[in-house]
Amino acid sequence: MLNSLNTGLAGLKNHQSMMDMIGNNIANVNTLAFKSGRMTFKEGFADMLQGATSPTAGQGGSNPMQLGLGSTIGAIDTSFTQGNFQSTGRNTDLAITGNAMFVTRTGNQQMYTRSGNFQVDGNGTLIAPPTGAVVQGRLAANGILGTSIGDIVLPFGQKTAAHATTAMKLSGNLDASAPIFDTSSYQGSATGFNATTGANPANSKSWSESSLTVYDSLGNKYDVRVNMWKSGTSEWTWAVDPQSLVDAKVPADSISGGGVLSFGPDGMLTAPSPGTINFAPPGAKPVIINVDPGSGVNGLTDIASPTTAVLRDQDGYTSGLLQDFTIDRTGVISGSFSNGQTLTLAQISLADFNNPDGLIRAGDNMYKASANSGSPVVGFASEGSPSSITSGALELSNVDLASEFTQMIVAQRGFQANSKVITTSDEMLQEIMLLKR
């Protein structure tokens, strides 16, 4: 009789624990990236009343007789199913598609979370509120990502160094129908024809000019002008016009650059040897610019259509300050600087686990690794991790209220049924106590 009381009591405790878990799920229905729990029961101990016997030649065997002694909690699982996304528009709000988790650091301990409502603190460090855990990733130097993983720091106002121009493109078309440049009109002049003399009306179709702003190692701007003229059949010559550089105090004897462009019968370059433009700005490193005329139909051409050849796409820039940043689906953080440049600043790391159900809840939407979760496999979206990151969105709780309310009814009825076992056993004991009368 006392066994039934203990069995009913075990059932009450188990269903009370089930209600606690359901209550926790419902309480966190609006908690960012919360993962709901699920409780299952298992049979408790069983009292052996009679063991099993094997069959003999004259008699069959008998099954064991056991009397169950109630139930216990079998498992409390965490459901890591994907929650819905909510758009926020904040570039530091991040949501993960997939099973990975963000990696953070609290003191010397690594913690993991699905909640991506990150912020930048006063030092420019990317953190997870309210604990201040620092988001982990790899930083970039001069736009090149490193290999070591550490704290992500994005200090606004940080500078990017000036970058001297090292390359530019010469693209477009040179009119194949133009006559060969006539230098006879310059023979009577004191100096004769040179690359800076320019075209006269008779040579207007055979002459082309183009200029482009370039930078030295200090970020100073210079206007580089290139003149081009038709010097032969299917042949054009180009040369730097030094005047604008001389006006900028560049020594004339340091300025050079030019070459010959030869074209085949199809109007394409036959030997795309670009050549270089060289000059030595005062106080800065010498500037050496590779001029790339391209190749094929997308390069510089010589066909019978108006001349459109221009210099473009130089790679230099002056110094700038960090003004804003964006985060792409691979977790790469790109900074926008005041000089118009965009450079890679860092990349957010992700961690995958063989058994995420084995993680330990640490509060504040954080998890810790356990002996059965497996060691974290730290990588990056599309590089070591199959997950991806969505910026400007947050993952919501995966609690299903309809399912939770249904489970609440099941827990309530289970609790009532077990309480009935206790009251019935009590009534039977009362009857036994009355036998003495």
C-alpha positions in Angstrom: 0.0 0.0 0.0 2.8 2.3 0.9 4.4 1.6 -2.6 1.3 3.1 -4.3 1.7 6.3 -2.2 5.4 6.6 -3.2 4.5 5.8 -6.9 1.9 8.5 -6.9 4.3 11.0 -5.2 6.9 10.3 -7.9 4.3 10.9 -10.6 3.3 14.2 -8.9 7.0 15.4 -8.8 7.6 14.4 -12.4 4.5 16.2 -13.7 5.4 19.2 -11.6 8.8 19.3 -13.3 7.1 19.0 -16.6 4.9 22.0 -15.8 8.1 23.9 -14.7 9.7 23.2 -18.1 6.5 24.2 -20.0 6.3 27.4 -17.9 9.9 28.2 -18.8 9.1 27.7 -22.5 6.1 29.9 -22.4 8.0 32.6 -20.3 10.6 32.7 -23.0 8.2 32.9 -26.0 9.6 36.4 -26.8 13.2 35.7 -25.8 15.6 36.2 -28.7 16.9 32.9 -30.2 15.5 30.9 -27.2 15.4 27.1 -27.8 12.5 25.3 -26.2 12.9 22.2 -24.0 11.1 18.9 -24.1 10.8 16.5 -21.2 10.3 12.7 -21.5 9.7 10.2 -18.7 11.0 6.7 -18.1 9.9 3.9 -15.9 11.5 3.8 -12.4 12.6 0.8 -10.5 10.6 -2.4 -10.6 10.2 -4.8 -7.6 10.9 -8.5 -8.6 8.0 -10.6 -7.2 8.9 -13.8 -9.1 11.7 -14.5 -11.5 11.3 -16.2 -14.8 11.6 -20.0 -15.3 12.7 -21.8 -18.4 10.5 -24.4 -20.0 11.1 -28.1 -19.2 10.2 -31.3 -21.0 6.9 -31.6 -19.0 6.1 -28.1 -18.1 6.2 -24.7 -19.8 8.3 -21.7 -18.6 6.9 -18.8 -16.6 7.4 -15.1 -17.1 8.9 -12.8 -14.4 6.5 -11.0 -12.2 7.6 -7.4 -11.5 5.8 -4.6 -9.8 6.7 -1.1 -11.1 7.6 1.6 -8.5 6.7 4.7 -10.5 8.4 6.9 -13.1 11.4 9.2 -13.2 12.5 12.0 -15.6 14.1 10.3 -18.6 15.5 13.3 -20.5 15.1 17.0 -20.9 16.1 17.8 -24.5 16.7 21.2 -26.1 15.1 21.7 -29.5 17.6 23.6 -31.8 15.1 24.0 -34.6 15.4 27.3 -36.5 13.4 30.2 -35.2 11.7 32.8 -37.4 13.6 35.9 -38.4 12.5 39.5 -37.5 13.9 42.3 -39.6 15.3 45.2 -37.6 17.4 47.2 -40.0 20.3 47.5 -37.6 23.6 46.3 -39.1 24.8 44.9 -35.8 21.7 42.7 -35.5 22.7 39.2 -36.9 20.8 36.0 -37.4 22.2 32.6 -38.3 20.7 30.3 -40.9 21.9 26.8 -40.0 23.1 25.1 -36.8 26.1 27.2 -36.0 26.5 29.6 -33.0 28.3 32.8 -32.5 31.5 32.6 -30.5 32.0 35.1 -27.6 34.5 35.6 -24.8 33.8 36.3 -21.2 37.0 36.6 -19.3 39.1 33.6 -20.3 36.0 31.5 -21.1 34.4 31.0 -24.4 30.6 31.1 -24.6 28.3 30.4 -27.5 25.0 32.0 -28.4 22.3 32.2 -31.2 21.2 35.6 -30.1 22.8 38.2 -32.4 21.6 41.5 -30.9 25.2 42.8 -30.8 26.4 46.4 -30.1 29.6 48.4 -30.4 30.8 49.7 -27.0 32.7 52.8 -26.2 36.0 51.2 -27.3 34.6 50.1 -30.6 34.4 46.4 -29.4 31.6 44.3 -30.8 29.8 42.9 -27.7 26.8 40.8 -26.8 24.6 42.7 -24.2 23.8 42.6 -21.3 26.8 40.6 -20.2 29.3 42.4 -22.4 30.7 39.2 -23.8 33.1 40.1 -26.7 32.2 38.7 -30.1 35.1 36.7 -31.6 36.5 36.7 -35.2 39.5 37.4 -37.2 40.7 40.9 -37.9 42.1 42.3 -41.1 45.2 44.4 -41.8 45.1 46.7 -44.8 42.0 44.9 -46.0 43.6 41.4 -45.7 42.1 39.0 -43.2 44.5 37.4 -40.7 44.4 33.8 -39.4 44.2 34.2 -35.6 40.8 34.6 -33.9 40.3 37.3 -31.3 38.2 40.2 -30.2 36.5 42.2 -33.0 37.2 45.9 -32.6 35.7 48.5 -35.0 36.8 51.9 -33.7 35.1 54.7 -35.6 37.6 57.3 -36.6 40.3 54.8 -37.3 42.4 55.8 -40.3 43.3 54.0 -43.4 46.7 54.9 -44.8 47.1 56.6 -48.2 47.8 54.2 -51.1 49.9 55.4 -54.1 48.5 54.7 -57.5 50.2 51.6 -59.0 47.8 50.7 -61.9 45.3 52.2 -64.3 43.5 51.2 -67.4 43.6 52.6 -70.9 40.4 51.5 -72.6 38.0 52.5 -75.3 38.6 52.9 -79.0 41.1 54.6 -81.3 39.6 55.6 -84.7 41.1 53.3 -87.4 39.7 55.6 -90.1 41.8 58.6 -88.9 44.8 59.6 -91.1 48.3 59.2 -89.9 49.3 62.2 -87.7 50.8 64.9 -89.9 53.9 66.4 -88.3 54.9 68.5 -91.3 52.9 71.5 -90.0 55.3 71.6 -87.0 58.5 71.6 -89.0 58.7 75.4 -89.1 58.4 75.8 -85.4 61.4 76.2 -83.1 60.9 72.9 -81.3 59.1 70.8 -83.9 56.6 68.2 -82.9 56.6 66.6 -79.5 54.2 64.8 -77.3 52.9 68.0 -75.7 52.5 70.1 -78.9 48.9 68.9 -79.4 46.7 68.6 -82.5 45.9 71.3 -85.0 42.6 71.2 -87.0 44.2 69.0 -89.7 45.1 66.4 -87.1 42.0 66.5 -84.9 40.9 62.9 -85.7 44.4 61.6 -85.3 45.0 63.0 -81.8 43.4 62.1 -78.5 43.9 63.3 -74.9 42.9 61.8 -71.6 43.6 62.7 -68.0 43.1 61.0 -64.6 43.7 62.0 -61.0 46.3 59.8 -59.2 47.9 59.7 -55.8 51.3 59.4 -54.3 52.3 57.6 -51.0 51.4 60.7 -49.0 47.9 60.9 -50.5 48.6 64.0 -52.6 46.7 64.3 -55.8 48.2 64.7 -59.3 46.6 65.2 -62.7 48.2 62.8 -65.1 47.5 63.6 -68.8 48.3 61.2 -71.7 48.3 62.2 -75.4 47.8 59.7 -78.2 48.3 60.1 -81.9 48.2 57.8 -84.9 51.8 57.2 -85.9 51.4 54.6 -88.6 49.0 52.1 -90.2 47.3 50.2 -87.3 49.6 51.9 -84.9 49.2 54.6 -82.3 51.8 56.2 -80.0 51.1 57.4 -76.5 53.1 59.7 -74.2 52.7 61.5 -70.9 52.2 65.2 -71.1 54.4 66.4 -68.2 53.0 70.0 -67.9 50.4 69.3 -65.2 52.9 67.4 -63.2 55.5 70.1 -63.5 52.9 72.6 -62.4 52.5 70.5 -59.3 56.3 70.9 -58.5 57.3 67.5 -59.8 60.8 67.6 -61.3 60.6 67.4 -65.0 63.5 65.1 -65.4 61.7 62.5 -63.2 58.7 62.3 -65.5 58.5 59.6 -68.2 56.1 57.2 -69.8 54.9 56.2 -73.2 54.9 53.5 -75.8 53.6 52.2 -79.1 50.3 50.4 -79.5 50.0 48.0 -82.5 46.8 46.5 -83.7 46.0 43.6 -85.9 43.6 43.5 -88.9 40.7 42.8 -86.5 41.4 46.0 -84.6 42.6 44.1 -81.5 46.0 44.7 -79.8 48.6 42.4 -81.1 51.1 42.9 -78.3 49.5 44.5 -75.3 52.6 45.7 -73.6 51.2 48.5 -71.4 54.3 50.4 -70.3 54.6 52.6 -67.2 54.2 56.2 -66.1 56.9 57.3 -63.7 57.4 60.5 -61.7 59.0 61.5 -58.4 56.8 63.7 -56.2 58.6 65.9 -53.7 58.7 64.3 -50.3 57.0 61.1 -51.3 58.0 57.8 -52.8 58.5 57.6 -56.6 55.3 56.8 -58.3 55.3 53.9 -60.8 52.0 53.3 -62.6 51.4 50.3 -64.8 49.1 51.3 -67.7 47.0 48.3 -68.8 45.3 48.6 -72.3 43.6 45.2 -71.8 43.2 42.7 -74.5 40.6 41.4 -77.0 37.3 43.1 -77.7 37.2 44.4 -74.1 40.6 46.0 -74.3 41.8 49.1 -76.3 40.7 48.7 -79.9 41.4 50.3 -83.3 38.2 50.1 -85.3 36.5 52.6 -87.7 34.4 54.4 -85.1 34.9 57.6 -83.1 37.8 57.7 -80.6 36.7 57.1 -77.0 40.0 56.1 -75.4 40.3 57.2 -71.8 42.3 56.5 -68.7 40.3 55.0 -65.9 40.2 52.8 -62.8 43.3 53.9 -60.9 43.8 52.1 -57.6 45.2 54.9 -55.4 43.5 56.9 -52.7 44.2 59.4 -50.0 44.0 58.7 -46.2 40.5 58.3 -44.8 38.5 57.8 -41.5 36.1 54.9 -40.8 32.5 56.2 -41.0 30.3 53.1 -41.2 30.4 49.4 -41.8 28.3 46.6 -43.2 28.2 42.8 -42.6 27.6 40.3 -45.4 26.2 36.8 -45.3 29.7 35.3 -44.7 30.2 37.5 -41.6 32.8 39.7 -43.3 32.7 43.3 -41.9 33.5 45.9 -44.5 34.3 49.5 -43.5 33.3 52.6 -45.4 35.9 55.3 -45.2 35.7 59.1 -45.8 38.0 58.8 -48.8 35.4 56.6 -50.6 37.2 53.4 -50.0 35.7 50.2 -48.7 38.1 47.8 -46.9 37.6 44.5 -45.1 37.9 45.0 -41.3 37.1 41.6 -39.8 35.1 38.4 -40.1 32.8 37.0 -37.4 33.6 33.4 -36.5 31.0 30.6 -36.0 31.1 27.4 -34.0 29.5 24.0 -34.9 29.0 21.1 -32.4 28.5 17.4 -33.1 25.8 17.3 -30.4 24.3 20.8 -29.7 21.8 19.1 -27.4 24.8 18.4 -25.1 25.4 22.2 -24.5 24.9 23.6 -21.1 22.6 26.6 -20.7 24.5 29.3 -18.9 21.8 32.0 -18.8 21.7 35.3 -20.8 21.1 33.4 -24.0 24.5 31.8 -23.6 25.7 28.2 -23.8 28.8 26.4 -22.6 30.4 23.3 -24.1 30.0 20.1 -22.1 31.6 16.6 -22.1 28.9 15.4 -24.4 28.5 18.3 -26.8 31.8 17.7 -28.4 34.5 20.3 -28.9 33.5 23.4 -31.0 34.5 23.4 -34.6 35.3 27.0 -35.1 35.1 28.3 -38.7 33.5 31.0 -40.8 30.3 31.1 -42.9 30.9 29.3 -46.2 34.4 28.5 -45.0 34.4 25.6 -42.5 30.7 26.2 -41.5 27.7 25.4 -43.7 25.7 28.2 -42.0 25.2 31.8 -43.2 24.6 35.1 -41.5 21.8 37.6 -42.1 22.5 41.2 -41.1 19.7 43.5 -40.0 17.6 40.6 -38.6 17.2 38.7 -35.3 16.2 35.1 -34.7 13.1 34.7 -32.6 12.2 32.1 -30.0 11.2 28.7 -31.5 8.5 28.1 -28.8 5.3 26.8 -30.3 2.5 28.1 -28.1 -0.1 25.7 -29.4 2.1 22.7 -28.6 3.0 24.1 -25.2 -0.7 24.6 -24.2 -1.4 21.0 -25.3 1.4 19.7 -23.2 0.2 21.8 -20.4 -3.1 20.0 -20.5 -1.3 16.6 -20.6 0.8 17.6 -17.6 -2.2 18.8 -15.7 -4.2 15.6 -16.3 -1.2 13.5 -15.4 -0.8 15.4 -12.1 -4.5 15.0 -11.3 -4.3 11.3 -12.1 -1.3 10.7 -9.8 -2.9 12.8 -7.0 -5.9 10.5 -7.4 -3.6 7.5 -6.8 -2.5 9.1 -3.5 -6.0 9.9 -2.3 -7.3 6.5 -3.2 -4.4 4.8 -1.4 -5.1 7.0 1.6 -8.7 5.9 1.6 -7.7 2.2 1.4 -5.3 2.7 4.3 -8.2 4.3 6.2 -10.3 1.2 5.6 -7.5 -0.9 7.0 -7.3 1.3 10.1 -11.0 0.8 10.6 -10.7 -3.0 10.6 -9.7 -2.9 14.3 -13.1 -1.7 15.2 
